[in-house]
Amino acid sequence: MLMTLVNNPGDWGNIVAPFRHAEWHGCTPTDLVFPFFLYIVGVTTVLASPEPGFNSNKFLKISVRTLRIFALGLFLNFFSKINLFGLESHALLAIRLVFVALVYYLLLTKYDLKRQLYAVLGLLFVLFFLTYFPVSGFEGVRMPGVLQRIAIVYFVVALLYNNFSLKALVGITAFLLIGYWAAMALIPVDGLTGLFEKDINVAAKIDRIFLTGHMWASSKTWDPEGLFSTFPAIATGLLGVFTGKLMLSEKSESDKVNYLIYAGLVLVALGYFWHKIFPINKALWTSSYVLYAGGLASLLLALVYFVVEQLAIKFWIKPFLIFGVNPMLVFFFSGIIPRVFTMIKIEGLGLQEYIYQNSLAPTFSDPKMASLSWAILYLLLWFAILAVCYRKKIFVKV
């Protein structure tokens, strides 16, 4: 729900402070959305498979799910670049929506697992072919993205969880965090070490080596979901695995809450003190950021678990449940819809901008409140859609 609010302001030039990312170092509520997703990935990896173990069928399921999530994210980057025979306006929009319907069928409907694998591999082959061969219009498509990172983190976390003991996973997590800090602090960039600024850091340098021409358009020289920073992101998922193991343990409910609180406080404190030499930074996904965000996730889960399970106060959870059972539907189509609105022109403005400028913007004296009101209305629109899906038991999964 917070992701929907953050990603859909009425005016990107006027955003209320909590819904802005930190300029560089630091952390706002918005900077917690993504790590909370990855934390949940770790938790649900355990919940989906309480008894870890490995076999060919489980590996196939993990692989197909990974590829489907990755392909969905990659298609979002492709959507606005799809063109055909020089078509413009509504004809081009219709063509793009046909591709959306095709991708939805291939990636978000249920059918035989092996057919899903062939379908997603075929789609990925087409997307990579369009990107890395001289096909006009697709040269600068961004390769990383939020869903791509979620897919990679899920794949690695699921493999590690099903193949290693809890003690080994703790060691792997420590190695990822300490190793990432050491690499970022000690590997020289332009002859200097210990640089954590935009464009001048080890992660950005690696992005430029492997992703030049295919990075985030707003930066062009580094990517917030780049290659090297994916390693500490895996550690975020592993923190969720430890939490999932705790939630399924035979400990009492009060003990589970206490452990979550203690772990949360320790992680936040460690992240805060590590921040002194390795700043909390979402774009770099620094080790201090992993601990700080993971600690806050543990504290929030402790609060929710205490209220819902121990106090049995559940009257308020239905809206969150309605959103929570269809996260992929929301993420994918809340990315498609604004792109569609941009293509529909009225008096030279995209549909969203036209509606906003002629309805909400003049209503509020504070442009930031007007922008926030659009995000809230968009959230309510999705709530209405998802409430219908929930009532009809339509749950879109990957």
C-alpha positions in Angstrom: 0.0 0.0 0.0 2.8 2.4 0.8 4.5 1.4 -2.4 1.4 2.4 -4.3 1.3 5.8 -2.6 5.0 6.5 -3.1 5.0 5.6 -6.8 1.9 7.5 -7.8 2.0 11.2 -6.7 -0.1 13.7 -8.7 3.0 15.8 -9.3 6.5 14.5 -9.0 7.7 18.0 -8.3 5.6 18.3 -5.2 5.9 15.3 -2.9 5.4 15.3 0.9 8.6 14.7 2.8 7.9 11.1 4.1 7.2 10.0 0.5 10.6 11.2 -0.8 13.7 9.1 -1.0 16.7 10.4 0.9 18.7 12.6 -1.4 21.7 10.2 -1.0 22.8 9.1 2.5 20.0 8.6 5.1 16.7 6.9 5.2 13.1 8.0 4.9 9.9 5.9 5.3 9.9 5.6 1.5 13.4 4.0 1.7 12.0 1.2 3.8 9.4 0.0 1.3 11.8 -2.1 -0.8 13.9 -3.7 2.0 10.6 -4.6 3.7 9.6 -6.4 0.5 12.8 -8.4 0.5 12.5 -9.1 4.2 9.0 -10.5 3.5 10.5 -12.6 0.7 12.7 -14.3 3.2 9.9 -14.8 5.7 7.6 -16.4 3.1 10.3 -18.6 1.7 10.3 -20.3 5.1 6.5 -20.3 5.5 6.0 -21.8 2.0 8.5 -24.7 2.8 8.7 -25.2 6.6 11.0 -28.2 6.2 14.0 -27.2 4.1 15.3 -29.7 1.6 16.1 -29.9 -2.0 14.9 -31.9 -5.0 14.5 -31.4 -8.7 10.8 -30.4 -8.5 11.4 -27.8 -5.9 14.3 -26.4 -7.9 12.0 -26.2 -11.0 9.4 -24.3 -9.0 11.9 -21.9 -7.6 13.5 -21.3 -11.0 10.1 -20.7 -12.8 9.0 -18.3 -10.1 12.3 -16.5 -10.3 12.2 -16.2 -14.1 8.5 -15.1 -14.1 9.2 -12.2 -11.6 12.3 -11.2 -13.5 10.4 -11.2 -16.9 7.6 -9.1 -15.5 10.0 -6.5 -14.3 11.9 -6.5 -17.6 8.6 -6.1 -19.5 7.7 -3.0 -17.5 10.9 -1.4 -18.8 10.1 -2.4 -22.3 6.4 -1.4 -22.4 6.9 2.3 -23.3 9.4 1.4 -26.1 7.1 -1.1 -27.9 6.5 0.2 -31.4 5.2 -1.3 -34.6 5.2 0.0 -38.2 5.5 3.6 -37.0 2.0 3.5 -35.4 1.1 6.4 -33.2 -1.4 7.4 -30.5 -4.4 5.0 -30.0 -3.3 2.4 -32.5 0.1 2.1 -30.8 -1.6 2.0 -27.3 -3.8 -0.9 -28.5 -0.8 -2.8 -29.7 1.0 -2.3 -26.4 -2.1 -3.5 -24.5 -2.2 -6.6 -26.6 1.4 -7.3 -25.5 0.3 -6.7 -21.9 -2.5 -9.3 -22.3 0.0 -11.7 -23.8 2.5 -11.2 -21.0 -0.3 -11.6 -18.4 -1.3 -14.9 -19.9 2.2 -16.2 -20.1 3.4 -15.1 -16.7 0.4 -14.7 -14.4 -2.0 -17.5 -15.2 -1.8 -21.0 -13.9 -0.8 -23.9 -16.1 1.7 -26.8 -16.3 5.0 -25.9 -14.7 7.2 -27.1 -17.6 5.0 -25.1 -20.1 5.5 -22.1 -17.8 9.2 -22.6 -18.0 9.2 -22.7 -21.8 6.9 -19.7 -22.0 9.1 -17.5 -19.7 12.3 -18.6 -21.4 10.8 -17.7 -24.7 9.7 -14.3 -23.5 13.1 -13.5 -22.0 14.9 -14.6 -25.2 12.8 -12.1 -27.1 13.4 -9.3 -24.6 17.1 -9.9 -24.5 17.3 -10.2 -28.2 15.6 -6.8 -28.7 18.0 -5.3 -26.1 21.4 -6.5 -27.1 20.9 -6.8 -30.9 20.5 -3.7 -33.1 16.7 -3.5 -33.0 15.7 0.2 -33.3 14.0 1.7 -30.3 15.2 -0.8 -27.7 18.9 0.1 -27.4 18.6 1.9 -24.1 16.2 -0.3 -22.3 17.0 -0.6 -18.6 17.9 -4.1 -17.5 17.8 -3.9 -13.7 14.7 -3.0 -11.7 12.7 -3.7 -8.6 11.1 -6.9 -9.7 14.4 -8.1 -11.2 16.1 -7.6 -7.8 13.3 -9.3 -6.0 13.6 -12.3 -8.4 17.3 -12.6 -7.9 17.2 -12.3 -4.1 14.3 -14.8 -4.0 16.3 -17.3 -6.1 19.5 -17.1 -4.0 17.7 -17.0 -0.7 15.5 -20.0 -1.6 18.6 -22.0 -2.7 20.5 -21.1 0.5 17.6 -21.8 2.8 17.0 -25.2 1.3 20.7 -26.3 1.2 22.4 -24.8 4.4 21.9 -25.0 8.1 20.7 -22.0 10.1 24.2 -21.6 11.5 25.7 -21.6 8.0 23.1 -19.0 6.9 24.2 -16.7 9.7 27.8 -17.0 8.5 26.8 -16.3 4.9 24.8 -13.2 6.0 27.8 -11.9 8.0 30.1 -12.6 5.0 27.8 -10.7 2.6 27.6 -7.7 4.8 31.2 -7.5 5.9 32.5 -8.5 2.5 30.4 -5.8 0.8 31.6 -3.1 3.2 35.3 -4.2 2.7 35.0 -4.2 -1.1 33.3 -0.8 -1.1 35.8 0.7 1.3 39.0 -0.8 0.1 38.8 -1.3 -3.7 40.1 1.9 -5.3 38.0 4.1 -7.6 39.9 6.7 -9.6 42.9 5.9 -7.4 41.0 6.6 -4.1 39.4 4.3 -1.6 36.4 4.7 0.8 34.3 6.7 -1.6 30.5 6.4 -1.3 29.3 9.3 -3.4 27.1 9.3 -6.5 29.1 8.0 -9.5 32.2 7.6 -7.4 32.0 4.2 -5.7 32.7 0.6 -6.4 29.1 -0.4 -7.1 28.7 2.4 -9.7 32.0 1.4 -11.3 30.8 -2.2 -11.7 27.5 -1.0 -13.1 29.3 1.0 -15.8 31.4 -2.0 -16.7 28.5 -4.4 -17.3 25.3 -2.2 -17.7 26.4 0.9 -19.7 23.5 2.0 -21.8 21.0 -0.1 -19.8 20.8 1.7 -16.5 18.3 3.9 -14.7 17.5 6.8 -17.0 17.6 9.4 -14.2 21.2 8.6 -13.4 22.7 6.9 -16.5 26.0 6.2 -14.8 24.8 4.0 -11.9 21.7 2.0 -11.1 19.9 1.8 -7.7 19.2 -1.9 -8.4 22.7 -2.5 -9.9 24.7 -5.7 -9.9 27.1 -5.3 -6.9 24.5 -4.0 -4.5 22.4 -7.1 -5.0 24.7 -9.0 -2.7 23.8 -7.1 0.5 20.2 -7.2 -0.7 20.4 -11.0 -0.4 21.4 -10.5 3.2 18.1 -8.5 3.7 16.2 -11.6 2.4 18.2 -13.8 4.8 17.2 -11.7 7.8 13.6 -12.5 6.7 14.5 -16.2 6.7 15.7 -16.0 10.3 12.4 -14.4 11.2 10.4 -17.0 9.4 12.3 -19.7 11.3 11.4 -18.0 14.5 7.7 -17.6 13.6 7.4 -21.4 12.9 9.3 -22.4 16.0 7.6 -23.9 19.1 8.3 -20.8 21.2 5.4 -19.1 22.9 3.7 -16.0 21.2 5.2 -13.7 23.9 8.7 -15.2 23.4 8.4 -14.6 19.6 7.4 -11.0 20.2 10.3 -10.5 22.6 12.8 -12.1 20.3 11.6 -9.9 17.4 11.9 -6.8 19.6 15.4 -7.7 20.9 16.6 -8.6 17.4 15.1 -5.4 16.0 16.7 -3.1 18.5 20.1 -4.8 18.1 19.9 -4.5 14.3 18.9 -0.9 14.4 21.7 -0.1 16.8 24.3 -1.9 14.7 23.1 -0.2 11.6 23.2 3.2 13.2 26.8 2.7 14.5 28.0 1.2 11.2 26.5 4.3 9.5 29.4 6.3 11.0 31.8 4.6 8.6 29.5 3.1 6.0 26.6 5.4 5.6 23.0 4.2 5.5 22.1 4.4 1.8 19.4 2.7 -0.2 20.9 3.3 -3.6 24.1 1.6 -2.5 22.2 -0.9 -0.3 24.9 -0.5 2.2 25.4 -3.0 5.0 24.4 -0.5 7.6 21.2 0.1 5.6 20.5 -3.7 5.6 20.8 -3.9 9.4 18.8 -0.7 10.0 15.9 -1.5 7.7 15.9 -5.2 8.8 15.7 -4.1 12.5 12.8 -1.7 11.8 11.0 -4.6 9.9 11.5 -6.8 12.9 10.1 -4.2 15.2 7.1 -3.5 13.0 6.4 -7.3 12.7 6.6 -7.6 16.5 4.0 -4.8 16.9 1.6 -6.4 14.3 2.1 -9.9 15.8 1.5 -8.6 19.3 -1.7 -6.8 18.4 -3.1 -9.4 16.0 -2.1 -12.7 17.6 -1.7 -11.9 21.3 -4.3 -9.3 21.8 -6.5 -10.8 19.0 -7.4 -7.3 17.8 -8.2 -8.1 14.2 -10.9 -5.7 13.1 -8.5 -3.5 11.2 -6.5 -6.0 9.1 -9.0 -6.7 6.2 -7.7 -3.9 3.9 -4.1 -5.0 4.4 -5.1 -8.6 3.7 -6.9 -7.6 0.5 -3.7 -5.9 -0.7 -1.4 -8.6 0.7 -2.9 -11.5 -1.2 -2.5 -9.8 -4.6 0.8 -7.9 -4.5 2.0 -8.9 -8.0 -1.2 -7.7 -9.6 -0.9 -4.3 -7.9 2.8 -3.9 -8.7 2.6 -4.9 -12.3 -0.5 -3.0 -13.3 0.1 0.0 -11.2 3.3 0.3 -13.3 1.3 -0.2 -16.6 -1.6 2.1 -15.9 0.4 5.4 -15.5 2.3 4.6 -18.7 -1.1 4.0 -20.5 -2.4 7.3 -19.1 0.7 9.1 -20.5 -0.1 7.9 -24.0 -3.7 9.1 -24.0 -3.5 12.8 -24.9 -6.1 15.5 -24.1 -5.2 19.1 -25.1 -1.6 18.1 -25.3 -1.5 16.6 -21.8 -1.4 12.9 -20.8 -4.7 11.7 -19.3 -3.4 11.6 -15.8 -1.9 15.0 -15.9 -5.0 16.5 -17.6 -7.3 15.1 -14.9 -5.0 16.2 -12.1 -4.4 19.7 -13.4 -8.1 20.3 -14.0 -9.5 18.7 -10.8 -7.3 18.2 -7.8 -4.5 20.8 -8.4 -6.8 23.8 -8.3 -8.6 22.5 -5.2 -5.7 22.7 -2.8 -3.7 25.7 -1.9 -0.7 23.5 -1.0 0.5 21.7 -4.2 2.0 18.9 -2.0 -1.4 18.1 -0.5 -2.9 18.1 -4.0 -0.2 15.6 -5.1 -0.8 13.5 -2.1 -4.5 13.4 -2.6 -4.0 12.0 -6.1 -1.9 9.2 -4.6 -4.6 8.5 -2.0 -7.3 8.3 -4.6 -5.2 6.0 -6.8 -4.7 3.8 -3.7 -8.5 3.7 -3.1 -9.0 2.8 -6.8 -6.8 -0.2 -6.3 -8.5 -1.1 -3.1 -11.8 -1.2 -4.9 -10.3 -3.4 -7.7 -8.6 -5.8 -5.2 -11.7 -6.0 -3.0 -13.6 -7.4 -6.0 -10.8 -9.8 -6.7 -10.8 -10.9 -3.0 -14.5 -11.4 -3.0 -14.3 -13.5 -6.2 -11.3 -15.4 -4.9 -9.0 -14.1 -7.7 -5.5 -14.3 -6.4 -2.8 -13.6 -9.0 0.5 -15.4 -8.1 3.8 -16.2 -9.7 
